[in-house]
Amino acid sequence: MQLQFYPYDFEYKIRDKKVYVYLYSKLETGERICVMHQYQPYFFAQVHNLDKEAIENKLTNLTVENKSELAKVISWEVVEKELLGKKEQFWKIHVNYPQAVPLIRILWGKVL
């Protein structure tokens, strides 16, 4: 079954240590719906002239204490993206919850 809708609101919730995005909308019939989708927050980092092993070691140990939760890196991968018309390599860094993105990103900038 395929639905076409335009979300008017969203939020995320953490259940069983997994992040879910909830998209709220109305169908053309007026019926309200909520679409729940599992999501892993991430950001991209561009790394030039650094040893891949050294970066992986830093990512493995990169954590930030935030109130009652520990922000940490879950996984990473090297991806190719286009930047200003040129293909570049970036690290796609996945974190454990959405608020961890700016915390880890700032710490990542200081580590390198």
Secondary structure, 3 states (H helix, E strand, C coil): CCCCCCCCEEEEEEECCEEEEEEEEECCCCCEEEEEEECCCEEEECCCCCCHHHHHHHHHCCEEEECCEEEEEEEEEEEEEEECCEEEEEEEEEECCCCHHHHHHHHHHHHC
